[in-house]
Structures are given as C-alpha cells and as structure tokens.
Amino acid sequence: MTLIVTNPAFPLKCFIKCDSCGLPLTGGFCSGRTKSYAYYWCRNRNCRAVKLRGEQMEAEFLALVRGLRPGTQDLASFQNTVAEEWAAQEGNSEKEVKRLKARLEEQKRRKRKLLESMLDGTISQEMYSEANIEFSSEIARTEEELLEISSQRSAQETCLRFTKIHLMDIEGAWKLAAPEQRHRIQTLLFDGGLAYSPEHGILNRSKTCLFSTLEMLSDAKVKLASPTGFEPVSPPGTGGVLGH
C-alpha cells in the first residue's frame, strides 16, 4: 500500500487524468510577468494535451460536484447510502486485516523456528543473522500495512461524519476540508477518478461509487436541468462539464 501524499495547492493533482493519454495530471506554478500562477498539465512529454489554470480546473470540478447535491426528500436515503458505502469498504478492509494478521503470525512463527534452529545447532550463527534480518524486515512491512489500514479507517470515519454534516453542500464540504479529507471526498464520489479533455472539460468515465447513487437520486432534477447528461452544462465558451 502507498501512503497518500497531497499538496494543498493542487488538490486535483493525480486525481484527474489526461483524457488523451490517460496519465494523471501534475501541477505546479508557472511564472508570469508579475506573479506565479497555478497550473495543471499533462506530464506526458509526447502528449501535453492539457494545460489549464488551477483555478479554472478546480472551478470545473466544483461545478461537477455542485450537481451532486441531493434534494431534501432524498437526504435520509443518501445518508443510508453513504453509511452502506463505507460499510462495504470496511468489509473489504476487514478481509485485508485478517489476511495481514495471518501473514504476520506466520512470519513470527518462522522467525521463532529460525531461532530454535540456531539454538539447537541446525544452522550457523551467520545463517541465522542473515535470515533474521530478512524476517524482521518482512514483519516490519506487514505491521506498517496494518497500521496504514487502521489510519485509513480512522480517516474514513472522520470523512463520513464530515460528509454527513455537509450532505446538503458537498461543494462547501470539499472547500472546507483539509487536503487529505479532500482526497477522501473525491474518491468517495468518483472512485475511478476523473479525466480532462480540452474540448469537453472534466469527464467522469466510470461513474462508480456514490456518483451513480447521486445521479439516480437527482434523476428528476437532471431531466429538467439538462438533456445532455447528469452534470450541469456550462455556457458556450466556458468549458463543459460532461459525464459521458
């Protein structure tokens, strides 16, 4: 498992991919005449299809999120869905915890057996020392994975409580969230990530996780708002926010 490292200045870095080449966008500051400006761009030197001001990328992302707000009548249903989604993820992590704990016990058992082999003279001190270092490293890695899952669970619970409070304003919740909480909210809503096309703006290819449920809950509103898709359509020339 890899720890999530987030840059507060570029919350959508790596989360949004270039629609042309499929690589995650990177982000950084580019110097202008009087000051520096935040940009997201495609990291593929052979592509470079995307280069967009940070504020515009985030504005389009928030326009997409803004369309996910459930109606008041759907709030209770949505709360249950959020809880069920986390429960499903928690179930997966329970399986992973059991697997890791079993692996840890086996690693410790083998390490104890190694010590016994050295003590009864079956293996030399040198062989024991080399193997013991390897076993210790494996045990440390497994313990780190277990610790990370525990940390993720804590973050998920915090994010769940945070999201429930702000169910009627997911956009506002994202704006107020800390960097890691923003990443959690993004992943909760768009588990498969998003893509960006210069022609069409932000694209949600997968529509997985809570996005599908929110789309269903907002179906009536969508039919009234726009015949072209779930997300609100931007005026001509402002960059669209599409879901197809």
C-alpha positions as CSV (number, residue, x, y, z in Angstrom):
1,M,0.0,0.0,0.0
2,T,1.1,3.6,-0.7
3,L,0.5,6.5,1.6
4,I,-1.4,9.3,0.1
5,V,0.7,12.5,-0.2
6,T,-1.3,15.6,-1.0
7,N,-0.2,19.1,-2.0
8,P,-2.7,21.6,-0.6
9,A,-2.1,23.9,-3.6
10,F,-3.1,21.2,-6.1
11,P,-5.8,19.0,-4.6
12,L,-6.7,17.5,-8.0
13,K,-3.2,16.6,-8.9
14,C,-3.0,12.9,-10.0
15,F,-6.8,12.5,-9.3
16,I,-7.7,13.9,-12.7
17,K,-6.1,12.2,-15.8
18,C,-5.4,13.5,-19.3
19,D,-8.2,12.2,-21.5
20,S,-5.8,11.9,-24.4
21,C,-3.1,9.7,-23.0
22,G,-4.6,8.5,-19.7
23,L,-1.7,9.7,-17.5
24,P,-2.5,11.6,-14.2
25,L,-2.2,15.3,-14.5
26,T,0.6,17.0,-12.5
27,G,0.5,20.6,-11.1
28,G,2.9,23.4,-10.4
29,F,3.4,27.2,-10.5
30,C,4.3,29.0,-13.7
31,S,5.9,32.4,-13.5
32,G,4.1,35.3,-15.2
33,R,5.2,38.9,-15.7
34,T,4.3,40.0,-12.2
35,K,3.4,36.8,-10.2
36,S,3.2,33.0,-10.4
37,Y,0.1,31.1,-11.5
38,A,-1.0,27.6,-10.5
39,Y,-1.5,25.2,-13.5
40,Y,-2.4,21.6,-14.0
41,W,-0.9,19.9,-17.1
42,C,-0.3,16.6,-18.8
43,R,3.0,15.1,-17.6
44,N,3.5,13.1,-20.8
45,R,6.0,15.0,-23.0
46,N,4.7,13.3,-26.1
47,C,1.1,14.4,-25.4
48,R,0.8,17.7,-23.4
49,A,-2.9,17.8,-24.5
50,V,-3.9,19.5,-21.2
51,K,-2.6,22.7,-19.6
52,L,-5.1,24.6,-17.6
53,R,-5.0,27.3,-14.9
54,G,-5.5,25.7,-11.5
55,E,-8.5,28.0,-10.6
56,Q,-10.3,27.0,-13.8
57,M,-9.7,23.3,-13.3
58,E,-11.0,23.5,-9.7
59,A,-14.0,25.7,-10.8
60,E,-15.0,23.0,-13.3
61,F,-14.6,20.3,-10.7
62,L,-16.7,22.2,-8.2
63,A,-19.4,22.7,-10.9
64,L,-19.5,18.9,-11.3
65,V,-19.7,18.4,-7.5
66,R,-22.4,21.1,-7.2
67,G,-24.7,19.0,-9.4
68,L,-24.5,16.1,-6.9
69,R,-26.4,17.8,-4.2
70,P,-29.4,15.6,-3.3
71,G,-32.8,17.0,-2.7
72,T,-34.2,17.4,0.8
73,Q,-36.6,14.5,0.3
74,D,-33.6,12.2,-0.6
75,L,-31.4,13.2,2.3
76,A,-32.3,10.3,4.5
77,S,-31.8,7.8,1.7
78,F,-28.5,9.4,0.8
79,Q,-27.3,9.2,4.4
80,N,-28.0,5.5,4.4
81,T,-26.2,5.1,1.1
82,V,-23.1,6.8,2.5
83,A,-23.1,4.6,5.5
84,E,-23.5,1.5,3.4
85,E,-20.7,2.5,1.1
86,W,-18.3,2.9,4.0
87,A,-19.5,-0.4,5.4
88,A,-18.7,-2.1,2.1
89,Q,-15.3,-0.6,2.2
90,E,-14.8,-1.5,5.8
91,G,-15.8,-5.1,4.9
92,N,-13.0,-5.2,2.3
93,S,-10.5,-3.8,4.8
94,E,-11.6,-6.4,7.4
95,K,-10.6,-9.2,4.9
96,E,-7.3,-7.5,4.3
97,V,-6.7,-7.1,8.1
98,K,-7.4,-10.8,8.6
99,R,-5.0,-11.7,5.7
100,L,-2.3,-9.5,7.1
101,K,-2.7,-10.7,10.6
102,A,-2.4,-14.3,9.4
103,R,0.7,-13.4,7.4
104,L,2.2,-11.7,10.4
105,E,1.6,-14.7,12.7
106,E,3.2,-16.9,10.1
107,Q,6.2,-14.6,9.8
108,K,6.7,-14.5,13.6
109,R,6.3,-18.3,13.7
110,R,9.0,-18.8,11.1
111,K,11.2,-16.3,13.0
112,R,10.8,-18.3,16.2
113,K,11.6,-21.5,14.4
114,L,14.7,-19.9,12.9
115,L,15.9,-19.1,16.4
116,E,15.2,-22.6,17.6
117,S,17.2,-24.0,14.6
118,M,20.2,-21.8,15.6
119,L,20.0,-22.8,19.2
120,D,20.0,-26.5,18.5
121,G,22.8,-26.1,16.0
122,T,20.9,-26.9,12.9
123,I,22.0,-23.7,11.3
124,S,25.0,-21.5,11.9
125,Q,25.0,-18.1,13.7
126,E,25.9,-16.4,10.4
127,M,22.9,-18.1,8.6
128,Y,20.7,-17.1,11.5
129,S,21.7,-13.5,11.4
130,E,21.1,-13.1,7.7
131,A,17.7,-14.8,7.8
132,N,16.7,-13.0,10.9
133,I,17.3,-9.6,9.3
134,E,15.1,-10.7,6.4
135,F,12.3,-12.0,8.7
136,S,12.4,-8.8,10.8
137,S,12.1,-6.6,7.6
138,E,9.1,-8.7,6.4
139,I,7.4,-8.4,9.9
140,A,8.0,-4.6,9.9
141,R,6.5,-4.2,6.5
142,T,3.4,-6.2,7.4
143,E,3.0,-4.2,10.7
144,E,3.2,-1.0,8.6
145,E,0.5,-2.2,6.3
146,L,-1.8,-3.0,9.3
147,L,-1.0,0.4,10.8
148,E,-1.9,2.1,7.5
149,I,-5.3,0.3,7.3
150,S,-6.0,1.5,10.8
151,S,-5.1,5.0,9.8
152,Q,-7.3,4.8,6.7
153,R,-10.3,3.5,8.8
154,S,-9.9,6.5,11.1
155,A,-9.8,8.9,8.2
156,Q,-12.8,7.2,6.6
157,E,-14.8,7.6,9.8
158,T,-13.8,11.2,10.1
159,C,-14.7,11.8,6.5
160,L,-18.1,10.0,6.9
161,R,-19.0,12.3,9.8
162,F,-17.8,15.3,7.9
163,T,-19.7,14.4,4.8
164,K,-22.9,13.7,6.7
165,I,-22.8,17.1,8.3
166,H,-22.4,18.7,4.9
167,L,-24.6,16.4,2.8
168,M,-26.6,19.4,1.6
169,D,-23.4,21.2,0.5
170,I,-20.8,18.7,-0.8
171,E,-19.1,21.6,-2.6
172,G,-18.8,23.5,0.6
173,A,-17.5,20.4,2.4
174,W,-14.8,20.0,-0.1
175,K,-13.7,23.6,0.1
176,L,-13.5,23.4,3.9
177,A,-11.8,20.1,4.1
178,A,-8.1,19.5,4.9
179,P,-6.0,18.2,2.0
180,E,-6.3,14.5,2.9
181,Q,-10.1,14.9,3.6
182,R,-10.5,16.5,0.1
183,H,-8.9,13.4,-1.4
184,R,-11.2,11.1,0.6
185,I,-14.3,13.1,-0.6
186,Q,-13.1,13.0,-4.2
187,T,-12.5,9.2,-4.0
188,L,-15.8,8.6,-2.3
189,L,-17.7,10.5,-5.1
190,F,-15.6,9.4,-8.0
191,D,-13.9,6.2,-7.1
192,G,-12.4,5.7,-10.6
193,G,-11.1,9.3,-10.8
194,L,-11.8,11.9,-13.5
195,A,-10.4,12.8,-16.8
196,Y,-9.9,16.1,-18.6
197,S,-10.4,16.9,-22.2
198,P,-9.6,20.4,-23.7
199,E,-12.7,20.0,-25.9
200,H,-15.2,18.8,-23.3
201,G,-13.8,19.7,-19.9
202,I,-14.0,17.3,-17.0
203,L,-15.2,13.8,-17.8
204,N,-16.4,11.1,-15.4
205,R,-15.8,7.9,-17.4
206,S,-16.5,5.3,-14.6
207,K,-19.5,6.7,-12.7
208,T,-18.6,4.4,-9.8
209,C,-19.2,4.6,-6.1
210,L,-21.6,7.3,-4.8
211,F,-21.8,9.1,-8.0
212,S,-24.2,6.6,-9.5
213,T,-26.4,6.8,-6.5
214,L,-26.4,10.6,-6.5
215,E,-27.2,10.5,-10.2
216,M,-30.2,8.3,-9.5
217,L,-31.4,10.4,-6.6
218,S,-31.1,13.5,-8.8
219,D,-32.7,12.0,-11.9
220,A,-35.8,14.1,-11.9
221,K,-33.7,17.3,-11.4
222,V,-31.4,16.2,-14.3
223,K,-34.2,15.8,-16.8
224,L,-35.4,19.4,-16.0
225,A,-31.9,20.9,-15.9
226,S,-30.2,19.4,-19.0
227,P,-31.0,16.7,-21.6
228,T,-27.3,16.1,-22.4
229,G,-26.2,14.4,-19.1
230,F,-26.2,14.4,-15.4
231,E,-23.9,17.3,-14.8
232,P,-24.9,21.0,-15.4
233,V,-23.8,22.3,-18.8
234,S,-21.7,25.4,-18.8
235,P,-22.5,28.3,-21.1
236,P,-20.7,28.2,-24.6
237,G,-17.1,29.2,-24.3
238,T,-16.7,28.4,-20.6
239,G,-15.7,24.8,-20.9
240,G,-18.2,22.0,-20.4
241,V,-18.6,19.6,-17.5
242,L,-19.6,16.3,-19.0
243,G,-20.4,12.8,-17.6
244,H,-20.1,10.7,-20.8
